[in-house]
Amino acid sequence: MSLPSTEVQDSGAREGAGILESRLTGLGREEFARDVWGRTASLTRGASGFADVFSPSAVDELISRRGLRTPFLRVAKDGTTLPSSSFTAPAGVGATVADQLDDTALWRAFADGATLVLQALHRTWEPVADLVSGLSAELGHPVQANAYVTPPQNRGFDAHYDVHDVFVLQIEGAKRWVIHEPVLPDPLRDQPWTDHRAAVADRAAHGTPHLDTMLRPGDVLYLPRGWLHSAQAQGQVSIHLTLGVHAWTRYALAEQLTRAALAALGDDPAMRRSLPLAERATNGPNEPGGSNGPNGADGTDGILDLVRERLLAAVAEADPAPLFHRARRSQARPAPLGPVAQLAALSGLTTTSPVRLRKALEPRLEGTRLHTRVGHLDFPASDLVPVARLLDGRVRTAGDLGLALAGRLLRAGVLVPADR
């Protein structure tokens, strides 16, 4: 069928453009947010070359030489995920690890038509990690990366939907994608497609596809969460990266608001009081005059009104921001830190030593406290100005900050050595 109007041809890249525009969609952040984000599937032809990010040789190295363990790899065939025991084995002398990948078993499964799913590549392959970190910072939502390696004329999974948005980056070969509109728009993380298996199967079997197209190297497909999809490799091995965007939702914000309100109620002595004992029923529990629980003769119906009133007041006054920011920081990891290089930088620290803020820390300075993904630090007022300057990410010298402060931040894993 013909491609939808959401397709973008030959994106190119403007100087200074972010990852979204320069590598994925050809659209600036504001345009993507207005017209595409969470609204519709979008296909970008020739968005970028991805040889610098991932490749067939990267697949072979990860499987055969990196000593990966489960769950860094799944294996699927014809909609079924194979048990990990079928492709793992002990590592041999000197490494008593029972669940490392068995490259021979994986080769046999792959030759038999199974799809290899390399999971959490943002933890195991540096170029992917850099791309994911940059995209997450640009979008303001956590991002993960998986790779799907499918032999010719095979598929790994039946039609399904994800509970996160995805960017599909075709790396090698060609893969046919069939996309249908959601049966459950904007599913939450605890609303998987298996809860709607019958509706998903019916829509995939009988519904008119929103998009039926072939992805080739350099193409990028964006799917909002909930959009149904299935894919099949064509006449050669297909490799694609999926960047999963775990979007923060209004529901998630409501969860944080509720938790903040409940924390406030925990400080209210009246709310900590026990409910009254139930009165002895003079008649049967279901007879006139009998005691029937919260709305019965024990008088808890009035207490329920009081609780509701105070809960609503606590919600109205609660500030969910601290809990929300803490949850956001917990959803991703900071940039890698090498302990040997870090110790060398700390031991050899001088006023001319170049240092910078560690990337992907999600730093937030509130009053005299700096919150980061590696914990929080409290500072005297005299240190607040140099600490605030650090947040722009530029390279500084230890002398700019003061040796004592620079040493403290290096020891905490907040600062790292930098090249000029």
C-alpha positions in Angstrom: 0.0 0.0 0.0 1.1 3.6 -0.3 3.0 5.2 2.5 1.0 7.5 4.9 1.3 11.2 5.1 3.4 10.9 8.2 6.4 9.7 6.2 9.3 12.0 6.0 11.8 11.7 3.1 15.6 12.1 3.3 15.7 14.0 6.6 19.2 15.4 6.4 20.5 17.3 9.4 20.7 21.0 10.3 23.7 22.2 12.1 23.2 21.9 15.8 20.1 19.6 15.4 19.4 17.1 18.1 19.4 13.3 17.8 15.6 13.3 17.1 16.1 15.5 14.0 19.5 14.6 12.8 19.3 10.8 13.1 15.7 9.6 13.6 12.9 11.7 12.1 14.1 14.8 10.3 11.7 16.8 12.5 12.7 19.3 15.2 11.7 18.6 18.7 8.8 21.0 18.7 7.4 19.7 15.4 7.7 16.1 16.5 6.0 16.8 19.8 3.1 18.7 18.1 2.4 16.3 15.2 3.7 12.8 16.0 4.6 12.1 19.7 2.1 9.7 21.2 -0.4 10.4 18.3 0.5 8.3 15.2 3.0 6.0 13.5 5.6 7.8 11.5 8.1 6.4 8.9 11.3 8.2 7.9 13.1 6.9 4.8 16.9 7.3 4.8 16.9 9.0 8.2 20.6 8.2 8.9 23.4 5.8 8.4 23.7 3.6 11.6 27.0 1.8 10.9 28.6 3.8 13.7 26.0 2.6 16.2 25.5 -1.1 15.5 26.4 -3.7 12.9 26.5 -7.5 12.1 30.0 -7.7 13.5 28.7 -6.1 16.7 26.2 -8.9 17.0 28.9 -11.6 16.6 31.2 -10.0 19.1 28.5 -9.6 21.7 27.4 -13.2 21.4 30.8 -14.9 21.0 33.3 -12.8 22.9 31.7 -10.6 25.6 30.6 -13.4 28.0 27.0 -12.1 28.1 24.5 -13.8 30.5 20.8 -13.9 30.6 18.7 -11.8 30.6 20.9 -9.8 28.1 19.6 -12.2 25.4 16.3 -13.8 24.5 15.6 -16.2 21.7 12.2 -16.4 20.0 10.7 -18.4 17.2 7.2 -18.2 15.6 5.8 -16.2 18.5 7.3 -18.4 21.3 10.2 -17.4 23.6 12.6 -20.3 24.0 13.8 -21.3 27.6 17.1 -19.8 28.5 18.5 -23.3 29.3 18.4 -24.1 25.6 21.1 -21.5 24.8 23.2 -21.1 27.9 26.0 -23.2 29.4 28.7 -23.0 32.2 31.5 -20.7 31.3 34.3 -23.2 31.9 37.5 -23.1 34.0 38.0 -19.9 36.0 34.4 -18.6 35.6 31.8 -20.7 37.4 28.9 -19.0 35.8 26.1 -21.4 34.7 24.1 -19.1 32.4 26.5 -17.5 30.0 25.5 -17.6 26.3 26.4 -20.7 24.4 27.4 -19.5 20.9 27.1 -23.0 19.4 23.6 -23.5 20.7 22.7 -20.0 19.5 24.1 -20.6 16.1 22.0 -23.8 15.8 18.8 -22.0 16.9 19.5 -19.1 14.5 20.1 -21.5 11.6 16.8 -23.1 12.5 14.9 -19.8 12.1 15.0 -18.3 15.6 15.3 -14.6 16.3 18.1 -13.4 18.6 17.1 -10.5 20.9 20.0 -8.7 22.4 18.5 -6.8 25.3 19.6 -3.7 27.2 22.3 -2.8 24.6 22.5 0.6 26.4 24.4 -1.4 29.0 26.6 -3.5 26.8 27.5 -1.6 23.6 29.0 1.9 24.0 27.8 3.5 20.7 24.2 2.4 21.5 24.6 3.7 25.1 25.7 7.1 23.8 22.8 7.3 21.4 20.3 6.3 24.1 21.7 8.7 26.7 21.5 11.6 24.3 18.0 10.8 23.2 16.8 10.3 26.7 18.1 13.7 27.7 16.5 15.3 24.6 13.0 13.7 25.2 13.0 13.9 29.0 11.9 10.2 29.2 13.9 7.0 30.0 15.1 5.1 26.9 16.3 1.5 26.5 17.7 -0.3 23.5 17.3 -3.9 22.1 18.5 -5.4 18.9 16.5 -8.0 16.9 18.5 -10.3 14.6 16.2 -12.4 12.4 17.2 -15.0 9.8 15.7 -14.8 6.2 12.0 -15.3 5.8 11.4 -15.7 9.6 9.7 -13.7 12.4 10.2 -13.8 16.1 6.9 -12.6 17.5 3.2 -12.5 16.6 1.3 -9.2 16.3 1.4 -7.4 19.6 1.7 -4.0 21.2 4.3 -2.5 23.5 3.6 -0.5 26.6 6.3 2.0 25.6 6.9 4.1 22.5 9.5 2.7 20.1 11.9 4.0 17.4 12.8 1.1 15.0 16.2 1.6 13.3 16.8 -0.8 10.4 20.5 -1.7 10.5 20.9 -4.6 8.0 18.7 -6.4 5.5 15.0 -5.7 4.9 12.0 -6.4 7.1 8.3 -6.1 6.3 6.3 -4.3 9.0 2.5 -4.5 9.3 1.0 -1.8 11.6 -2.5 -1.6 13.0 -4.1 1.1 15.2 -4.5 0.3 18.9 -7.1 -1.8 20.5 -6.2 -0.1 23.8 -4.8 3.5 23.3 -1.9 4.6 25.5 -1.6 1.4 27.6 0.0 1.7 31.0 3.0 -0.4 32.0 0.8 -2.9 33.8 -1.6 -3.3 30.8 0.3 -5.7 28.5 -1.0 -6.9 25.2 -1.6 -10.4 26.6 -4.5 -8.9 28.6 -6.2 -8.2 25.2 -4.9 -11.1 23.3 -8.2 -11.9 21.5 -8.8 -8.3 20.4 -5.2 -8.0 19.2 -5.4 -11.2 17.2 -8.7 -10.1 15.6 -7.5 -6.6 14.7 -4.3 -8.1 13.2 -6.2 -10.8 11.2 -9.1 -8.8 10.0 -8.4 -5.0 10.4 -7.1 -2.8 7.6 -3.4 -2.0 8.3 -2.5 1.5 9.0 0.8 0.8 7.4 2.3 -2.2 5.5 5.8 -1.4 4.4 9.4 -2.6 4.0 12.1 -1.2 6.2 15.6 -1.0 4.7 18.9 0.1 6.2 18.7 3.7 7.3 14.9 3.8 7.7 13.3 4.7 11.0 9.8 3.8 12.2 8.2 5.4 15.2 5.3 3.7 17.0 3.4 5.1 20.0 2.7 2.7 22.7 -0.3 0.5 22.0 0.1 0.4 18.2 -0.1 -3.2 17.0 2.9 -4.5 14.9 4.4 -7.6 13.5 7.5 -8.0 11.3 9.1 -10.6 9.1 12.6 -10.7 7.6 12.9 -11.0 3.8 15.5 -12.7 1.7 18.5 -12.0 4.0 19.3 -11.6 7.7 17.5 -8.6 9.2 19.0 -6.6 12.1 17.1 -3.7 13.7 17.5 -1.7 16.8 14.5 -0.8 18.9 14.8 2.3 21.1 12.1 1.9 23.7 10.9 5.2 25.2 9.3 4.6 28.6 7.1 7.7 28.6 6.1 9.3 31.9 2.4 9.6 32.0 -0.3 11.7 33.8 -1.1 8.5 35.7 2.5 8.2 36.9 2.2 11.8 38.1 -1.0 11.0 39.9 0.8 8.1 41.6 3.4 10.4 43.0 0.8 13.0 44.0 -1.1 10.2 45.9 2.1 9.0 47.7 2.9 12.6 48.7 -0.6 13.0 50.1 -0.4 9.7 52.0 3.0 10.7 53.5 1.4 13.9 54.8 -1.5 12.0 56.3 1.0 9.8 58.1 2.0 12.9 60.1 -1.5 13.6 61.2 -2.3 12.0 64.6 -6.0 11.9 63.9 -5.4 9.8 60.8 -3.3 7.3 62.7 -6.0 6.5 65.2 -7.6 3.1 65.1 -11.2 2.5 63.9 -13.7 1.8 66.7 -14.5 -1.7 67.7 -17.6 -3.1 66.1 -20.7 -3.0 68.3 -22.2 -6.3 69.3 -25.2 -7.0 67.0 -28.5 -7.5 68.8 -30.0 -8.9 65.6 -28.4 -10.9 62.7 -25.8 -9.0 60.6 -28.2 -8.7 57.7 -31.3 -8.0 59.8 -32.7 -4.5 60.7 -30.6 -3.1 63.5 -27.7 -5.5 62.9 -24.0 -4.4 62.7 -22.9 -4.4 59.0 -19.3 -3.1 59.0 -18.2 0.4 57.9 -21.7 1.6 57.3 -23.3 -0.2 60.3 -23.8 0.5 63.9 -20.1 1.1 64.7 -20.4 4.6 63.2 -17.5 4.3 60.7 -19.6 5.9 58.0 -18.9 9.3 59.6 -15.2 8.4 59.9 -15.2 7.6 56.2 -16.4 11.1 55.4 -13.7 12.5 57.6 -11.0 10.5 56.0 -12.2 11.4 52.5 -12.2 15.1 53.5 -8.7 15.0 54.9 -7.4 12.9 51.9 -8.8 15.5 49.4 -7.2 18.3 51.4 -3.8 16.5 51.5 -4.0 15.9 47.7 -4.7 19.6 47.1 -1.7 20.6 49.2 0.7 17.9 48.3 3.8 18.7 46.2 4.7 15.6 44.1 7.8 17.1 42.6 10.4 15.6 45.0 9.0 12.1 44.6 8.6 12.5 40.9 12.1 13.7 40.3 13.5 10.9 42.5 11.5 8.4 40.5 12.8 9.9 37.2 16.4 9.7 38.5 15.9 6.0 39.4 14.8 5.0 35.9 18.2 5.3 34.3 21.9 5.1 35.1 24.6 7.8 35.0 27.4 7.6 32.4 30.0 4.9 33.0 32.7 5.6 35.6 36.1 3.8 35.6 37.4 3.3 39.1 41.1 3.1 38.1 40.9 6.4 36.1 38.8 8.0 38.9 41.4 7.1 41.6 44.2 8.4 39.4 42.4 11.7 38.9 41.8 12.0 42.6 45.4 11.1 43.6 47.0 13.5 41.1 44.5 16.4 41.5 46.1 19.8 41.1 44.7 23.3 40.4 45.1 22.7 36.6 43.4 19.3 36.5 40.5 19.3 34.0 37.2 18.0 35.4 33.6 18.0 34.4 30.2 16.9 35.7 29.6 13.2 35.0 27.0 12.8 32.2 23.4 11.6 32.7 23.4 12.4 36.4 20.0 14.2 36.3 21.5 16.8 38.7 19.1 19.1 40.5 20.2 21.8 42.9 17.5 22.5 45.6 18.6 25.0 48.2 21.9 23.7 49.6 21.4 20.1 48.4 22.5 18.6 45.1 20.3 15.6 44.0 21.8 13.2 41.4 21.5 9.6 40.3 24.3 8.6 42.6 22.8 10.2 45.7 22.6 13.7 47.2 25.2 16.0 48.7 24.8 19.0 51.0 27.0 22.1 50.6 27.9 25.1 52.6 26.7 28.4 51.1 30.3 29.2 50.0 30.3 26.2 47.6 26.9 26.9 46.0 28.2 29.2 43.2 30.9 26.8 41.9 28.5 23.9 42.2 25.8 25.7 40.2 28.4 26.5 37.5 29.2 22.8 37.1 25.6 22.0 36.0 26.2 23.4 32.5 28.4 20.4 31.8 31.5 22.4 30.7 35.0 21.4 31.5 36.5 23.3 34.4 39.8 23.1 36.3 39.9 21.9 39.9 41.3 25.3 40.7 38.1 27.0 39.4 36.1 25.0 42.0 38.6 24.8 44.8 40.7 21.7 45.4 38.7 20.6 48.4 35.4 20.8 46.6 36.8 19.1 43.4 38.2 16.3 45.5 34.9 15.8 47.3 32.9 15.6 44.1 35.4 13.2 42.5 35.2 11.0 45.5 31.4 11.0 45.3 31.5 10.1 41.6 29.8 13.4 40.6 32.9 14.8 38.9 35.1 12.9 36.4 38.4 13.7 34.8 38.1 15.5 31.5 40.2 16.1 28.4 40.6 19.7 27.3 
